Amino acid sequence: MRFVVNDKNPKDTYMSFDLLKKSEKEQFNIEYAKLSTEEMPVNIQSFINNFEVNFITPFWRNGKSIYAGGRRMVLNQLPKELKGPKILDYACGRGYLGIYLAIKGALVNGFDISEEAIKIAKALSERYNIAHLIKFEILSHCKFFSYPIHKRIFTKVFMKNSLAFGFQNTI
């Protein structure tokens, strides 16, 4: 598969899908490498408070995210105690959503293309003693679908942009 990078002179400016994914991966690694787990909350309660203010509290309630209303709507559809559902955090980044759901009792698999993001996610899950509930992997979106089917069965699937805009995908 090939993509046109510059539509003014498409003859000379094609980029392979692999090169495009490599470029995306490098950009994410640069961004995530700037972040430190030292700046993250030191305990579970601090993490929950931080997550709720920064990710699911609307602006009009002193929140930090323009997408908080949609996120809160989706998360409110889940039971208060999540004992046992297997959740996929698709394109998990630093793993905040997966960690939040694991703290609530869910079994979570998170994957992202960025090694740096997964390092942070794993460090945080270990810090909060929930690594037994959550598995983070470095994996591209394309390679996920080559996994054996028994590894791709989830109760709920959260995708970064879907959650941001208040949509939930269920498999």
C-alpha positions in Angstrom: 0.0 0.0 0.0 1.3 3.5 -0.9 0.2 7.0 0.1 0.7 10.2 -1.7 2.6 12.6 0.5 2.6 15.7 -1.7 -0.3 16.0 -4.1 1.3 18.8 -6.1 3.9 16.3 -7.4 2.6 12.9 -6.6 4.8 11.1 -9.2 7.9 11.5 -6.9 6.4 11.7 -3.5 5.0 8.3 -2.5 5.5 7.0 0.9 5.0 3.3 1.8 2.7 2.4 4.6 5.6 0.9 6.6 7.6 4.2 6.3 4.5 6.2 7.4 4.1 3.9 10.4 7.8 4.2 11.3 7.5 8.0 11.1 4.5 8.0 13.3 6.2 5.6 15.8 9.3 7.9 16.0 7.2 11.0 16.6 5.2 9.3 19.4 8.5 8.0 21.0 9.9 11.6 20.9 6.8 13.0 22.6 6.5 10.3 25.2 10.3 10.4 26.0 9.8 13.9 27.2 7.4 12.7 29.9 8.6 11.2 33.2 6.9 8.7 35.6 8.4 10.8 38.4 5.8 13.5 37.7 2.9 11.0 37.8 0.8 10.5 41.0 2.6 8.4 43.7 -0.4 6.4 44.9 -3.7 5.0 43.5 -5.9 7.6 45.1 -3.8 10.4 43.7 -3.9 8.7 40.3 -7.7 8.4 40.4 -8.1 12.1 41.5 -5.7 13.2 38.7 -7.4 11.1 36.1 -10.9 12.3 37.0 -9.9 16.0 37.0 -7.7 15.9 33.9 -9.6 13.4 31.7 -13.3 13.1 32.7 -14.2 16.3 34.5 -15.8 18.9 32.1 -14.4 22.4 31.9 -17.5 23.9 33.5 -16.6 21.9 36.6 -12.9 23.0 36.6 -11.8 20.1 34.4 -8.9 20.1 32.0 -10.1 18.4 28.8 -12.5 19.4 26.1 -13.4 15.7 25.6 -14.2 15.0 29.3 -18.0 15.1 28.8 -17.9 12.3 26.2 -15.4 10.3 28.2 -17.5 10.6 31.4 -20.6 9.5 29.4 -18.9 6.4 28.2 -17.3 5.5 31.5 -20.6 6.0 33.3 -22.1 3.2 31.2 -19.8 0.7 33.0 -20.7 -0.9 36.3 -19.1 0.8 39.4 -17.2 -2.4 40.3 -15.6 -4.0 37.3 -14.9 -7.5 38.4 -13.7 -9.6 35.5 -14.5 -7.9 32.2 -11.7 -8.2 29.7 -11.1 -4.8 28.2 -8.9 -3.7 25.3 -7.3 -0.3 25.5 -6.6 0.2 21.8 -3.8 2.8 21.2 -3.4 3.1 25.0 -0.5 5.7 25.1 0.7 6.0 28.7 -2.1 3.6 29.8 -4.1 6.0 31.9 -7.5 4.7 30.9 -6.4 1.0 31.2 -4.9 1.7 34.7 -8.1 3.5 35.8 -10.2 0.5 34.7 -7.8 -2.0 36.2 -8.0 -0.1 39.5 -11.8 -0.6 39.3 -11.2 -4.4 38.9 -11.2 -4.9 35.1 -8.7 -7.2 33.3 -7.0 -4.9 30.7 -4.9 -5.4 27.7 -3.4 -2.2 26.3 -1.3 -1.7 23.3 0.4 1.1 21.6 3.0 1.7 18.8 5.3 3.7 21.1 7.9 1.9 23.2 8.3 5.0 25.3 4.5 5.1 26.1 4.5 1.4 27.0 7.5 1.9 29.3 5.5 4.6 31.2 2.3 2.5 31.3 4.2 -0.5 32.7 6.0 1.6 35.3 2.7 3.1 36.5 0.9 -0.3 36.7 3.8 -1.6 38.8 3.8 1.5 41.0 0.1 1.1 41.7 0.5 -2.7 42.2 -2.0 -3.6 39.5 0.4 -5.2 37.0 -1.4 -8.5 37.6 -4.6 -7.0 36.1 -3.1 -5.2 33.1 -0.9 -6.2 30.3 0.8 -3.5 28.1 2.4 -4.4 24.8 4.2 -2.6 22.0 2.1 -3.4 19.0 1.0 -1.6 15.9 -2.7 -1.5 14.9 -2.0 -3.6 11.9 -0.2 -6.4 13.8 -3.0 -6.6 16.3 -5.3 -8.2 13.7 -2.7 -10.9 13.0 -3.0 -12.1 16.6 -4.7 -15.5 17.2 -8.4 -15.0 17.6 -8.5 -16.2 21.2 -6.2 -13.3 22.1 -8.6 -10.8 20.5 -11.8 -11.6 22.5 -12.7 -8.7 24.8 -15.8 -7.6 26.6 -15.3 -3.9 25.8 -12.9 -2.1 23.4 -11.9 1.4 24.1 -10.2 3.4 21.3 -8.5 6.7 22.1 -10.5 8.8 19.7 -13.7 6.8 20.2 -13.6 7.4 23.9 -12.7 11.1 23.4 -15.8 11.6 21.3 -18.1 9.5 23.5 -18.5 6.4 21.4 -17.9 2.9 22.6 -17.1 -0.1 20.5 -18.0 -3.6 21.8 -16.9 -6.9 20.4 
